[in-house]
Each structure stands twice: as structure tokens, then as C-alpha cells.
Amino acid sequence: MPTAKNTKATPAPTSPDRRRELLTIAAEVFADQGYNATTVRRIADRAGMLAGSLYYHFDSKESMVDEILATFLDELWAGYDAVLAAHLGPRETIEALVTESFREIDRHRSAVAIYQKEARHLATQPRFGYLTDSQRKFEKAWLGTLERGVAEGVFRSDLDIRLTYRFLRDTVWVAASWYRPQGRHSPEEIARQYLSMVLDGVALRA
């Protein structure tokens, strides 16, 4: 019988569809159980296969979570970069960034949950240094837009910019804990409701 080390040495090529299917299952398990508590066997059980068979597709659970997070962030930044390149006004930029965020929660809900729970720990490992780079880029995009909005008189001058950024960041991404794809509201509808509450308030004006 081959050892676990030998079965992990040479993962076999995997069809793109099968790879996506296995990563989707792995993401759900990581999101539910946490990275440290998740074993390859647990992922394999969820996928209906033997743990040894999973090593023919991926060499480790670290490789799986790496690909899950990298795919999510690549798609997130493709959307964000398109928004920033459009040179919209500050309010329109915030609106577009929020909408893109909810779309990514719709596409990658489990990956978002993993990121929220595990990014700080994983970022201490050289393999996951891109998580820190992405966080810095994310903060620069949002803070820069808020600062531009205050400077141009679009947003209130008495705002604490960093506190506002943290509020927006956390209240958007926490939606991954309750949002379910194919639910009653589309990500765009949720974004519109959220933006209406944040930018215009919920109380009737006299």
C-alpha cells in the first residue's frame, strides 16, 4: 500500500470542471469547519471519495485553500480595477465598489467566509503573502475614494474617514454570513438597499 507521502507527490491532471467541483466542496468545508479543523479526509468524505484519491488532484489542503482564495481575489480585483479605471465621481465609485463586493459574495460566499476567518493567520506564511498585499490595496482604494469625496464636497467634512471605511468594509462583507445565492434578492438589489441606507439614511426627512 503506498504511503500518504507517496500519493501526495505527483497529483494527476484534473479536468477544469472536476477541479472547480472539488474546490467548491473544499471551500464549503473550510468555511463551515475552519481551516485548522478541516482535514483532507473530511473534504474527501464530503466529495464522496477516498482521502487518498483527493491527493491525485491536490497535493495538500494548503494548496486547496490557496487556490480558493487566489481565485476569489483575482475576480474581486478584476471588478474593482475596472471600477477605479472608470474615474467615476466619489459617490459613484463607492456605489460601484459596494455592488462589486456583493456580486463577489454571491459568486464566492464560502471563500469570503474563509478569508474573514483565516486571512490574518494565513498571511503569516510566505505562500499567502498576497493576502497582505491585497488588504493594503483594498484599504487604499476605499480610503482614497472617501478622502476624495470629502475634498470634493461630496461627503461630509466631519466624517472620521478611517472609521467610515471600517464601517463600510465590515458591514458589506459580513453579508457572507447570511447571504445565500439564488435567494429572494439579487446581489445588485441588496447593494441598492444597502447604499440607500448608508448614503441616504433610513429616517424620513422633515
Backbone as a printed PyTorch tensor [residue, N CA C, xyz], in Angstrom:
tensor([[[  0.8590,  -1.1970,   0.0000],
         [  0.0000,   0.0000,   0.0000],
         [  0.8870,   1.2370,   0.0000]],

        [[  0.6830,   2.2120,  -0.9190],
         [  1.5150,   3.4090,  -0.9430],
         [  1.2830,   4.2640,   0.2790]],

        [[  2.3350,   4.9390,   0.7320],
         [  2.2040,   5.8340,   1.8690],
         [  1.5360,   7.1140,   1.4420]],

        [[  1.0380,   7.8930,   2.4470],
         [  0.3970,   9.1810,   2.1400],
         [  1.3790,  10.0900,   1.4500]],

        [[  2.6590,  10.0310,   1.8660],
         [  3.6640,  10.8960,   1.2580],
         [  3.8150,  10.6020,  -0.2180]],

        [[  3.8250,   9.3070,  -0.5720],
         [  3.9830,   8.9510,  -1.9710],
         [  2.7630,   9.3410,  -2.8030]],

        [[  1.5600,   9.1880,  -2.2360],
         [  0.3710,   9.5410,  -3.0000],
         [  0.2660,  11.0340,  -3.2150]],

        [[  0.8990,  11.8420,  -2.3510],
         [  0.8300,  13.2910,  -2.4910],
         [  1.8760,  13.8380,  -3.4530]],

        [[  2.8380,  13.0120,  -3.8490],
         [  3.9890,  13.5310,  -4.5730],
         [  3.6530,  13.9690,  -5.9920]],

        [[  2.7660,  13.2420,  -6.6680],
         [  2.5180,  13.5310,  -8.0730],
         [  1.0250,  13.5960,  -8.3580]],

        [[  0.3730,  14.7250,  -8.0100],
         [ -1.0470,  14.8620,  -8.3260],
         [ -1.2930,  14.7100,  -9.8200]],

        [[ -2.3290,  13.9980, -10.1760],
         [ -2.6410,  13.7960, -11.5880],
         [ -3.3800,  15.0020, -12.1480]],

        [[ -3.2890,  15.2170, -13.4660],
         [ -4.0550,  16.3030, -14.0700],
         [ -5.5490,  16.1090, -13.8110]],

        [[ -6.2200,  17.2030, -13.5620],
         [ -7.6440,  17.1620, -13.2530],
         [ -8.3890,  18.0120, -14.2730]],

        [[ -9.5490,  17.5380, -14.7370],
         [-10.3280,  18.3480, -15.6640],
         [-10.7550,  19.6300, -14.9600]],

        [[-10.8560,  20.7450, -15.6930],
         [-11.2530,  22.0120, -15.0640],
         [-12.5760,  21.9220, -14.3100]],

        [[-13.5600,  21.2190, -14.8710],
         [-14.8600,  21.1090, -14.2160],
         [-14.7500,  20.3350, -12.9060]],

        [[-14.0130,  19.2390, -12.9250],
         [-13.8560,  18.4320, -11.7120],
         [-13.0740,  19.2130, -10.6620]],

        [[-12.0750,  19.9540, -11.0960],
         [-11.2750,  20.7550, -10.1640],
         [-12.1440,  21.8070,  -9.4850]],

        [[-12.9620,  22.4990, -10.2690],
         [-13.8690,  23.5020,  -9.7070],
         [-14.8390,  22.8620,  -8.7230]],

        [[-15.3630,  21.6850,  -9.0780],
         [-16.3010,  20.9880,  -8.2000],
         [-15.6500,  20.6470,  -6.8600]],

        [[-14.4360,  20.1230,  -6.8970],
         [-13.7400,  19.7540,  -5.6660],
         [-13.3790,  20.9810,  -4.8400]],

        [[-12.9870,  22.0710,  -5.5030],
         [-12.6600,  23.2970,  -4.7730],
         [-13.9020,  23.9090,  -4.1370]],

        [[-15.0340,  23.8050,  -4.8110],
         [-16.2890,  24.3050,  -4.2360],
         [-16.6290,  23.5270,  -2.9640]],

        [[-16.4750,  22.2250,  -3.0310],
         [-16.7290,  21.3930,  -1.8450],
         [-15.7470,  21.7340,  -0.7360]],

        [[-14.4650,  21.8450,  -1.0790],
         [-13.4460,  22.1730,  -0.0760],
         [-13.7300,  23.5260,   0.5610]],

        [[-14.1370,  24.5070,  -0.2480],
         [-14.4310,  25.8410,   0.2860],
         [-15.5690,  25.7850,   1.2910]],

        [[-16.5870,  25.0040,   1.0060],
         [-17.7100,  24.8780,   1.9270],
         [-17.2660,  24.2550,   3.2610]],

        [[-16.3860,  23.2530,   3.1720],
         [-15.9120,  22.6000,   4.3970],
         [-15.0170,  23.5470,   5.1940]],

        [[-14.1030,  24.2280,   4.5210],
         [-13.2430,  25.1950,   5.2060],
         [-14.0870,  26.2780,   5.8820]],

        [[-15.1020,  26.7660,   5.1830],
         [-15.9490,  27.8250,   5.7320],
         [-16.7330,  27.3310,   6.9390]],

        [[-17.2080,  26.1050,   6.8810],
         [-18.0140,  25.5480,   7.9770],
         [-17.1650,  25.1470,   9.1810]],

        [[-16.0290,  24.5000,   8.9230],
         [-15.2500,  23.8790,   9.9940],
         [-14.0320,  24.6880,  10.4350]],

        [[-13.5790,  25.6130,   9.5980],
         [-12.3370,  26.3200,   9.8790],
         [-11.1630,  25.5920,   9.2570]],

        [[-10.1370,  26.3320,   8.8830],
         [ -9.0030,  25.7490,   8.1680],
         [ -8.2780,  24.7000,   9.0130]],

        [[ -7.9390,  25.0370,  10.2500],
         [ -7.1600,  24.1180,  11.0820],
         [ -7.9210,  22.8360,  11.3940]],

        [[ -9.2250,  22.9470,  11.5900],
         [-10.0330,  21.7750,  11.9500],
         [-10.3620,  20.8920,  10.7520]],

        [[-10.1700,  21.4090,   9.5490],
         [-10.5110,  20.6580,   8.3430],
         [ -9.3670,  19.7340,   7.9490]],

        [[ -9.6930,  18.4980,   7.6980],
         [ -8.7130,  17.5340,   7.2110],
         [ -9.0280,  17.1720,   5.7610]],

        [[ -8.0120,  16.6520,   5.0900],
         [ -8.2290,  16.1750,   3.7200],
         [ -9.2970,  15.0830,   3.7130]],

        [[ -9.2910,  14.2310,   4.7340],
         [-10.2900,  13.1700,   4.8150],
         [-11.7070,  13.7540,   4.8760]],

        [[-11.8700,  14.8410,   5.6450],
         [-13.2000,  15.4350,   5.7670],
         [-13.6740,  15.9950,   4.4270]],

        [[-12.7680,  16.6150,   3.6980],
         [-13.1230,  17.1320,   2.3710],
         [-13.4690,  15.9750,   1.4420]],

        [[-12.6540,  14.9290,   1.4890],
         [-12.8970,  13.7620,   0.6330],
         [-14.2360,  13.1210,   0.9590]],

        [[-14.5590,  13.0240,   2.2420],
         [-15.8550,  12.4560,   2.6390],
         [-17.0060,  13.2610,   2.0550]],

        [[-16.8890,  14.5850,   2.1220],
         [-17.9430,  15.4410,   1.5690],
         [-18.0580,  15.2570,   0.0470]],

        [[-16.9080,  14.9950,  -0.5920],
         [-16.8920,  14.8130,  -2.0470],
         [-17.2500,  13.3910,  -2.4630]],

        [[-17.4160,  12.4780,  -1.4710],
         [-17.7610,  11.1040,  -1.7800],
         [-16.6290,  10.3090,  -2.3810]],

        [[-15.4040,  10.5610,  -1.8950],
         [-14.2400,   9.8560,  -2.4150],
         [-13.2950,   9.5320,  -1.2690]],

        [[-12.3020,   8.6890,  -1.5390],
         [-11.3070,   8.3550,  -0.5360],
         [-10.3040,   9.4930,  -0.3960]],

        [[ -9.7660,   9.6550,   0.8120],
         [ -8.7980,  10.7280,   1.0350],
         [ -7.5990,  10.5710,   0.1220]],

        [[ -7.1430,   9.3340,  -0.0700],
         [ -6.0040,   9.1100,  -0.9540],
         [ -6.2830,   9.5480,  -2.3820]],

        [[ -7.5310,   9.3870,  -2.8050],
         [ -7.8940,   9.7870,  -4.1680],
         [ -7.8270,  11.2990,  -4.3410]],

        [[ -8.1340,  12.0500,  -3.2730],
         [ -8.0850,  13.5070,  -3.3700],
         [ -6.6670,  13.9930,  -3.6230]],

        [[ -5.6820,  13.2330,  -3.1520],
         [ -4.2810,  13.6260,  -3.3670],
         [ -3.8600,  13.4830,  -4.8220]],

        [[ -4.6590,  12.8010,  -5.6280],
         [ -4.3670,  12.7510,  -7.0560],
         [ -4.7430,  14.0570,  -7.7490]],

        [[ -5.5040,  14.8940,  -7.0480],
         [ -5.9450,  16.1670,  -7.6170],
         [ -5.2280,  17.3730,  -6.9860]],

        [[ -4.9410,  17.2840,  -5.6840],
         [ -4.2810,  18.3710,  -4.9560],
         [ -3.2430,  17.7730,  -4.0160]],

        [[ -2.1090,  18.4550,  -3.8650],
         [ -1.0630,  17.8690,  -3.0290],
         [ -1.2570,  18.1330,  -1.5370]],

        [[ -2.1760,  19.0420,  -1.1680],
         [ -2.3840,  19.3420,   0.2510],
         [ -3.6260,  20.2060,   0.4150]],

        [[ -4.1150,  20.3020,   1.6380],
         [ -5.2390,  21.2060,   1.8970],
         [ -4.7750,  22.6570,   1.7670]],

        [[ -3.4970,  22.9080,   2.0120],
         [ -2.9500,  24.2540,   1.8380],
         [ -3.0710,  24.7010,   0.3870]],

        [[ -2.7860,  23.7930,  -0.5420],
         [ -2.9260,  24.1120,  -1.9650],
         [ -4.3740,  24.4330,  -2.3140]],

        [[ -5.2880,  23.7060,  -1.6930],
         [ -6.7000,  23.9390,  -1.9820],
         [ -7.1450,  25.3130,  -1.4940]],

        [[ -6.8240,  25.6620,  -0.2530],
         [ -7.2700,  26.9560,   0.2630],
         [ -6.5500,  28.0920,  -0.4580]],

        [[ -5.3250,  27.8590,  -0.8890],
         [ -4.5870,  28.8510,  -1.6650],
         [ -5.3170,  29.1500,  -2.9730]],

        [[ -5.7040,  28.1050,  -3.6920],
         [ -6.3870,  28.3090,  -4.9690],
         [ -7.7640,  28.9370,  -4.7740]],

        [[ -8.4580,  28.5580,  -3.7130],
         [ -9.7760,  29.1370,  -3.4200],
         [ -9.6570,  30.6410,  -3.1950]],

        [[ -8.7320,  31.0520,  -2.3480],
         [ -8.5800,  32.4740,  -2.0180],
         [ -8.0210,  33.2660,  -3.1850]],

        [[ -7.0490,  32.7110,  -3.8960],
         [ -6.4590,  33.4250,  -5.0220],
         [ -7.4840,  33.6550,  -6.1270]],

        [[ -8.3160,  32.6520,  -6.3900],
         [ -9.3560,  32.8010,  -7.4200],
         [-10.3480,  33.8940,  -7.0270]],

        [[-10.7760,  33.8740,  -5.7750],
         [-11.6970,  34.9000,  -5.2850],
         [-11.0860,  36.3000,  -5.4230]],

        [[ -9.8650,  36.4780,  -4.9740],
         [ -9.2490,  37.8030,  -5.0140],
         [ -8.9490,  38.2530,  -6.4410]],

        [[ -8.5810,  37.3330,  -7.3100],
         [ -8.3560,  37.7030,  -8.7170],
         [ -9.6330,  38.2630,  -9.3330]],

        [[-10.7540,  37.6070,  -9.0630],
         [-12.0210,  38.0840,  -9.6190],
         [-12.4600,  39.3910,  -8.9610]],

        [[-12.2510,  39.4860,  -7.6580],
         [-12.5950,  40.7230,  -6.9580],
         [-11.8340,  41.9000,  -7.5450]],

        [[-10.5410,  41.7380,  -7.7510],
         [ -9.7370,  42.8510,  -8.2560],
         [ -9.9640,  43.1380,  -9.7240]],

        [[-10.3790,  42.1480, -10.4760],
         [-10.7680,  42.4330, -11.8620],
         [-11.9370,  43.4090, -11.8740]],

        [[-12.9170,  43.1910, -10.9780],
         [-14.0620,  44.1010, -10.8820],
         [-13.6790,  45.4440, -10.2970]],

        [[-12.9260,  45.4340,  -9.2070],
         [-12.5190,  46.6880,  -8.5680],
         [-11.6650,  47.5440,  -9.5080]],

        [[-10.7050,  46.9130, -10.1750],
         [ -9.8210,  47.6750, -11.0590],
         [-10.6040,  48.3240, -12.1950]],

        [[-11.6230,  47.6370, -12.6890],
         [-12.4620,  48.2200, -13.7410],
         [-13.2100,  49.4370, -13.2180]],

        [[-13.6960,  49.3600, -11.9810],
         [-14.3800,  50.4980, -11.3660],
         [-13.4230,  51.6770, -11.2110]],

        [[-12.2550,  51.4250, -10.6720],
         [-11.2910,  52.5070, -10.4130],
         [-10.7900,  53.1150, -11.7160]],

        [[-10.6640,  52.2910, -12.7510],
         [-10.1800,  52.7960, -14.0460],
         [-11.2190,  53.6630, -14.7420]],

        [[-12.4840,  53.5670, -14.3230],
         [-13.5520,  54.3480, -14.9580],
         [-13.5360,  55.8100, -14.5220]],

        [[-12.7720,  56.1320, -13.4510],
         [-12.6460,  57.5160, -12.9560],
         [-14.0140,  58.1590, -12.7030]],

        [[-14.8560,  57.4320, -11.9920],
         [-16.1630,  57.9550, -11.6250],
         [-16.0300,  58.9540, -10.4820]],

        [[-17.1140,  59.6620, -10.1870],
         [-17.1260,  60.5310,  -9.0210],
         [-17.0180,  59.6970,  -7.7510]],

        [[-16.6940,  60.3230,  -6.6030],
         [-16.5170,  59.5670,  -5.3590],
         [-17.7410,  58.7490,  -4.9550]],

        [[-18.9130,  59.3500,  -5.0050],
         [-20.1150,  58.5960,  -4.6270],
         [-20.3490,  57.4400,  -5.5780]],

        [[-20.2180,  57.6900,  -6.8780],
         [-20.4420,  56.6400,  -7.8660],
         [-19.4050,  55.5130,  -7.7180]],

        [[-18.1890,  55.8800,  -7.3380],
         [-17.1550,  54.8650,  -7.1300],
         [-17.5020,  53.9830,  -5.9400]],

        [[-17.9250,  54.5980,  -4.8300],
         [-18.3350,  53.8140,  -3.6600],
         [-19.5030,  52.9020,  -4.0260]],

        [[-20.4640,  53.4390,  -4.7570],
         [-21.6270,  52.6360,  -5.1560],
         [-21.1850,  51.4330,  -5.9900]],

        [[-20.2690,  51.6640,  -6.9150],
         [-19.8100,  50.5800,  -7.7920],
         [-18.9700,  49.5590,  -7.0200]],

        [[-18.1330,  50.0190,  -6.0880],
         [-17.3270,  49.0920,  -5.2850],
         [-18.2150,  48.2230,  -4.3960]],

        [[-19.2310,  48.8260,  -3.8070],
         [-20.1650,  48.0640,  -2.9730],
         [-20.8910,  47.0170,  -3.8170]],

        [[-21.3470,  47.4070,  -4.9970],
         [-22.0550,  46.4710,  -5.8700],
         [-21.1630,  45.3140,  -6.2820]],

        [[-19.9070,  45.6200,  -6.6440],
         [-18.9620,  44.5540,  -6.9890],
         [-18.7280,  43.6240,  -5.8040]],

        [[-18.6810,  44.1820,  -4.6100],
         [-18.4600,  43.3660,  -3.4110],
         [-19.5940,  42.3810,  -3.2090]],

        [[-20.8290,  42.8430,  -3.3430],
         [-21.9670,  41.9350,  -3.1760],
         [-22.0090,  40.8840,  -4.2890]],

        [[-21.5770,  41.2490,  -5.4850],
         [-21.5070,  40.2570,  -6.5590],
         [-20.4960,  39.1630,  -6.2310]],

        [[-19.3690,  39.5660,  -5.6350],
         [-18.3630,  38.5690,  -5.2650],
         [-18.8410,  37.6880,  -4.1140]],

        [[-19.6010,  38.2540,  -3.1910],
         [-20.1900,  37.4270,  -2.1350],
         [-21.1310,  36.3980,  -2.7620]],

        [[-21.8600,  36.8140,  -3.7910],
         [-22.7560,  35.8920,  -4.4850],
         [-21.9730,  34.7720,  -5.1600]],

        [[-20.8470,  35.1070,  -5.7760],
         [-20.0550,  34.1060,  -6.5090],
         [-19.1940,  33.2500,  -5.5870]],

        [[-18.6950,  33.8460,  -4.5170],
         [-17.6710,  33.1830,  -3.6940],
         [-17.9910,  33.3070,  -2.2060]],

        [[-19.2150,  32.9950,  -1.8270],
         [-19.6070,  33.1760,  -0.4260],
         [-18.6920,  32.4150,   0.5260]],

        [[-18.3910,  31.1720,   0.2240],
         [-17.5330,  30.3750,   1.1030],
         [-16.1230,  30.9410,   1.1630]],

        [[-15.5970,  31.3830,   0.0260],
         [-14.2510,  31.9590,   0.0070],
         [-14.1870,  33.2270,   0.8540]],

        [[-15.2470,  34.0350,   0.8070],
         [-15.2940,  35.2400,   1.6380],
         [-15.2730,  34.8640,   3.1110]],

        [[-16.0410,  33.8430,   3.4710],
         [-16.0720,  33.3960,   4.8660],
         [-14.6970,  32.8940,   5.3010]],

        [[-14.0130,  32.1550,   4.4380],
         [-12.6650,  31.6870,   4.7460],
         [-11.7270,  32.8650,   4.9370]],

        [[-11.8070,  33.8210,   4.0230],
         [-10.9440,  34.9920,   4.1030],
         [-11.1410,  35.7160,   5.4350]],

        [[-12.3860,  35.9140,   5.8240],
         [-12.6650,  36.6370,   7.0600],
         [-12.1080,  35.9100,   8.2830]],

        [[-12.2100,  34.5870,   8.2870],
         [-11.7860,  33.8080,   9.4500],
         [-10.2850,  33.5310,   9.4640]],

        [[ -9.6950,  33.3440,   8.2950],
         [ -8.3550,  32.7750,   8.2400],
         [ -7.2700,  33.6830,   7.6850]],

        [[ -7.6270,  34.8110,   7.0590],
         [ -6.6260,  35.6070,   6.3450],
         [ -5.4960,  36.0730,   7.2490]],

        [[ -5.8250,  36.5140,   8.4500],
         [ -4.7750,  37.0320,   9.3350],
         [ -3.7560,  35.9540,   9.6680]],

        [[ -4.2420,  34.7530,   9.9520],
         [ -3.3380,  33.6540,  10.2700],
         [ -2.5510,  33.2030,   9.0400]],

        [[ -3.2450,  33.0010,   7.9240],
         [ -2.5870,  32.5100,   6.7190],
         [ -1.5540,  33.4990,   6.1890]],

        [[ -1.8090,  34.7870,   6.3440],
         [ -0.9100,  35.8120,   5.8070],
         [  0.4690,  35.7850,   6.4600]],

        [[  0.6140,  35.0960,   7.5890],
         [  1.9280,  34.9840,   8.2290],
         [  2.8160,  33.9770,   7.5100]],

        [[  2.2390,  33.1970,   6.5950],
         [  3.0050,  32.2140,   5.8360],
         [  3.4190,  32.8070,   4.4980]],

        [[  4.6700,  32.6040,   4.0840],
         [  5.1600,  33.2010,   2.8230],
         [  4.2680,  32.9150,   1.6230]],

        [[  3.6940,  31.7220,   1.5770],
         [  2.8580,  31.3540,   0.4310],
         [  1.6620,  32.2800,   0.2790]],

        [[  1.2020,  32.8410,   1.3920],
         [ -0.0110,  33.6540,   1.3770],
         [  0.2860,  35.1410,   1.5540]],

        [[  1.4840,  35.5600,   1.2020],
         [  1.8260,  36.9740,   1.3140],
         [  0.9250,  37.8780,   0.4930]],

        [[  0.3350,  37.3390,  -0.5750],
         [ -0.5580,  38.1360,  -1.4090],
         [ -1.7930,  38.6120,  -0.6530]],

        [[ -2.1450,  37.9450,   0.4510],
         [ -3.3000,  38.3810,   1.2340],
         [ -3.0390,  39.7510,   1.8620]],

        [[ -1.8340,  39.9460,   2.3660],
         [ -1.4730,  41.2450,   2.9360],
         [ -1.4300,  42.3100,   1.8600]],

        [[ -0.8600,  41.9650,   0.7150],
         [ -0.7930,  42.9240,  -0.3990],
         [ -2.1960,  43.3420,  -0.8370]],

        [[ -3.1000,  42.3780,  -0.9140],
         [ -4.4650,  42.6800,  -1.3280],
         [ -5.1570,  43.5670,  -0.3060]],

        [[ -4.9510,  43.2960,   0.9810],
         [ -5.5730,  44.1000,   2.0270],
         [ -5.1130,  45.5480,   1.9440]],

        [[ -3.8320,  45.7640,   1.7140],
         [ -3.3030,  47.1280,   1.5890],
         [ -3.8880,  47.8370,   0.3740]],

        [[ -3.9930,  47.1180,  -0.7160],
         [ -4.5580,  47.6900,  -1.9360],
         [ -6.0330,  48.0260,  -1.7400]],

        [[ -6.7450,  47.1290,  -1.0650],
         [ -8.1610,  47.3250,  -0.7630],
         [ -8.3530,  48.5930,   0.0710]],

        [[ -7.5610,  48.7180,   1.1300],
         [ -7.6720,  49.8810,   2.0140],
         [ -7.3710,  51.1730,   1.2620]],

        [[ -6.3650,  51.1460,   0.4110],
         [ -6.0010,  52.3380,  -0.3600],
         [ -7.1430,  52.7640,  -1.2900]],

        [[ -7.7770,  51.7950,  -1.9270],
         [ -8.8720,  52.1120,  -2.8620],
         [-10.0450,  52.7560,  -2.1430]],

        [[-10.4630,  52.1620,  -1.0210],
         [-11.6300,  52.6720,  -0.3050],
         [-11.3230,  53.9740,   0.4230]],

        [[-10.2150,  54.0190,   1.1510],
         [ -9.8680,  55.2520,   1.8670],
         [ -9.6330,  56.4040,   0.8930]],

        [[ -8.9570,  56.1060,  -0.2140],
         [ -8.6910,  57.1460,  -1.2030],
         [ -9.9660,  57.7290,  -1.7790]],

        [[-10.9590,  56.8720,  -2.0210],
         [-12.2270,  57.3480,  -2.5670],
         [-12.9780,  58.1970,  -1.5480]],

        [[-12.9750,  57.7710,  -0.2940],
         [-13.6400,  58.5530,   0.7590],
         [-12.9520,  59.9020,   0.9540]],

        [[-11.6430,  59.9070,   0.9600],
         [-10.9120,  61.1700,   1.1170],
         [-11.1840,  62.1030,  -0.0480]],

        [[-11.2490,  61.5580,  -1.2490],
         [-11.5560,  62.3780,  -2.4270],
         [-12.9690,  62.9430,  -2.3210]],

        [[-13.8950,  62.1400,  -1.8040],
         [-15.2690,  62.6150,  -1.6530],
         [-15.3820,  63.7680,  -0.6770]],

        [[-14.6210,  63.7110,   0.4330],
         [-14.6240,  64.8190,   1.3970],
         [-13.9990,  66.0480,   0.7700]],

        [[-12.8740,  65.8670,   0.0760],
         [-12.1680,  67.0000,  -0.5320],
         [-13.0180,  67.6960,  -1.5870]],

        [[-13.8460,  66.9240,  -2.2830],
         [-14.6780,  67.4980,  -3.3530],
         [-16.0500,  67.9410,  -2.8560]],

        [[-16.2960,  67.8190,  -1.5590],
         [-17.5650,  68.2560,  -1.0010],
         [-18.7250,  67.3220,  -1.2650]],

        [[-18.4210,  66.0780,  -1.6420],
         [-19.4740,  65.0850,  -1.8950],
         [-19.8830,  64.4110,  -0.5920]],

        [[-18.9110,  64.1430,   0.2840],
         [-19.1650,  63.5450,   1.5830],
         [-18.9160,  64.5690,   2.6780]],

        [[-19.5400,  64.3630,   3.8210],
         [-19.4480,  65.3090,   4.9270],
         [-18.0040,  65.4870,   5.4090]],

        [[-17.6770,  66.7280,   5.7170],
         [-16.3110,  67.0380,   6.1440],
         [-16.0290,  66.5900,   7.5810]],

        [[-17.0840,  66.2970,   8.3520],
         [-16.8700,  65.8940,   9.7400],
         [-16.7160,  64.3850,   9.9050]],

        [[-16.6930,  63.6510,   8.7960],
         [-16.5460,  62.2030,   8.8800],
         [-15.1470,  61.8310,   9.3620]],

        [[-15.0900,  60.8220,  10.2330],
         [-13.8250,  60.1750,  10.5380],
         [-13.6060,  59.1610,   9.4160]],

        [[-12.6960,  59.4620,   8.5100],
         [-12.5560,  58.6800,   7.2890],
         [-12.2230,  57.2160,   7.5730]],

        [[-11.2860,  56.9790,   8.4760],
         [-10.8900,  55.5980,   8.7520],
         [-12.0260,  54.8260,   9.4240]],

        [[-12.7570,  55.4700,  10.3230],
         [-13.8950,  54.8070,  10.9550],
         [-14.9790,  54.5080,   9.9170]],

        [[-15.2150,  55.4470,   9.0210],
         [-16.2050,  55.2400,   7.9650],
         [-15.8020,  54.0710,   7.0700]],

        [[-14.5270,  54.0200,   6.7320],
         [-14.0130,  52.9110,   5.9090],
         [-14.2480,  51.5720,   6.5940]],

        [[-13.9150,  51.5030,   7.8810],
         [-14.0860,  50.2360,   8.6010],
         [-15.5530,  49.8280,   8.6800]],

        [[-16.4260,  50.8180,   8.8740],
         [-17.8570,  50.5240,   8.9300],
         [-18.3370,  49.9680,   7.5860]],

        [[-17.9680,  50.6340,   6.5060],
         [-18.3780,  50.1640,   5.1800],
         [-17.8260,  48.7770,   4.8940]],

        [[-16.5460,  48.5940,   5.1460],
         [-15.8960,  47.3000,   4.8870],
         [-16.5890,  46.1700,   5.6460]],

        [[-16.7860,  46.3710,   6.9390],
         [-17.3060,  45.2830,   7.7580],
         [-18.7830,  45.0150,   7.5060]],

        [[-19.5630,  46.0640,   7.2970],
         [-20.9950,  45.8480,   7.0870],
         [-21.2870,  45.2580,   5.7160]],

        [[-20.4200,  45.4940,   4.7410],
         [-20.6010,  44.8470,   3.4350],
         [-20.2430,  43.3730,   3.5200]],

        [[-19.0450,  43.0580,   3.9970],
         [-18.5490,  41.6960,   3.8940],
         [-19.1670,  40.7480,   4.9050]],

        [[-19.7340,  41.2830,   5.9910],
         [-20.4120,  40.3830,   6.9410],
         [-21.6300,  39.7260,   6.2960]],

        [[-22.0920,  40.2710,   5.1830],
         [-23.2430,  39.6820,   4.4840],
         [-22.9840,  38.2410,   4.0710]],

        [[-21.7140,  37.8510,   3.9460],
         [-21.3930,  36.4660,   3.5820],
         [-21.9180,  35.4770,   4.6260]],

        [[-22.1490,  35.9470,   5.8570],
         [-22.6210,  35.0470,   6.9170],
         [-24.1070,  34.7080,   6.7710]],

        [[-24.8600,  35.5470,   6.0500],
         [-26.2930,  35.2710,   5.9120],
         [-26.7680,  35.1850,   4.4610]],

        [[-25.9880,  35.7090,   3.5270],
         [-26.4210,  35.7030,   2.1350],
         [-26.3990,  34.2830,   1.5680]],

        [[-27.3950,  33.9460,   0.7720],
         [-27.4370,  32.6720,   0.0840],
         [-27.7240,  32.9170,  -1.3960]],

        [[-26.8920,  32.3550,  -2.2730],
         [-27.1500,  32.5020,  -3.7150],
         [-28.5410,  31.9870,  -4.0760]],

        [[-29.0920,  32.5520,  -5.1190],
         [-30.4450,  32.2010,  -5.5760],
         [-31.5000,  32.4800,  -4.5090]],

        [[-31.2150,  33.4500,  -3.6510],
         [-32.1780,  33.8360,  -2.6390],
         [-33.2060,  34.8030,  -3.1850]],

        [[-33.9330,  35.4310,  -2.2870],
         [-35.0230,  36.3150,  -2.6890],
         [-34.5180,  37.5510,  -3.4240]],

        [[-33.3270,  38.0400,  -3.0220],
         [-32.8010,  39.2780,  -3.6110],
         [-31.5000,  39.0170,  -4.3460]],

        [[-31.3430,  39.6690,  -5.4880],
         [-30.0900,  39.5760,  -6.2360],
         [-29.0220,  40.4040,  -5.5270]],

        [[-27.7440,  40.1570,  -5.8070],
         [-26.7000,  40.9860,  -5.1860],
         [-26.8390,  42.4640,  -5.5310]],

        [[-27.3030,  42.7380,  -6.7370],
         [-27.4900,  44.1450,  -7.1250],
         [-28.5990,  44.8030,  -6.3150]],

        [[-29.6820,  44.0680,  -6.0460],
         [-30.7840,  44.6070,  -5.2410],
         [-30.3390,  44.8450,  -3.7990]],

        [[-29.5650,  43.9080,  -3.2610],
         [-29.0520,  44.0910,  -1.9040],
         [-28.1360,  45.3000,  -1.8460]],

        [[-27.2850,  45.4530,  -2.8540],
         [-26.3840,  46.6100,  -2.8990],
         [-27.1750,  47.9080,  -2.9310]],

        [[-28.2450,  47.9650,  -3.7190],
         [-29.0500,  49.1920,  -3.7980],
         [-29.6770,  49.5230,  -2.4520]],

        [[-30.2140,  48.5130,  -1.7730],
         [-30.8110,  48.7580,  -0.4570],
         [-29.7480,  49.2140,   0.5450]],

        [[-28.6290,  48.5480,   0.5330],
         [-27.5450,  48.8930,   1.4490],
         [-27.0780,  50.3370,   1.2190]],

        [[-26.8440,  50.6820,  -0.0350],
         [-26.3650,  52.0280,  -0.3660],
         [-27.3910,  53.0910,  -0.0060]],

        [[-28.6630,  52.7760,  -0.1920],
         [-29.7090,  53.7260,   0.1690],
         [-29.6670,  54.0150,   1.6650]],

        [[-29.4880,  52.9680,   2.4780],
         [-29.4370,  53.1500,   3.9300],
         [-28.1760,  53.8890,   4.3680]],

        [[-27.0480,  53.5230,   3.7880],
         [-25.7730,  54.1110,   4.2140],
         [-25.6280,  55.5540,   3.7270]],

        [[-25.9520,  55.7880,   2.4740],
         [-25.7100,  57.1100,   1.8980],
         [-26.8590,  58.0870,   2.1290]],

        [[-28.0740,  57.5920,   2.2590],
         [-29.2270,  58.4930,   2.3970],
         [-29.9590,  58.3540,   3.7320]],

        [[-29.6340,  57.3090,   4.5170],
         [-30.2720,  57.1370,   5.8080],
         [-31.5800,  56.3600,   5.7200]],

        [[-32.1640,  56.0740,   6.8920],
         [-33.4180,  55.3100,   6.9170],
         [-34.5730,  56.1540,   7.4760]],

        [[-34.2680,  57.2900,   8.0600],
         [-35.3410,  58.1190,   8.6480],
         [-35.9000,  59.0740,   7.5980]],

        [[-37.2070,  59.3280,   7.6720],
         [-37.8310,  60.2990,   6.7940],
         [-37.3460,  61.7050,   7.1680]],

        [[-37.1170,  62.5010,   6.1570],
         [-36.6780,  63.8700,   6.4050],
         [-37.8750,  64.7970,   6.4740]],

        [[-37.7990,  65.7580,   7.3550],
         [-38.9010,  66.7210,   7.5260],
         [-39.0530,  67.5540,   6.2610]]])
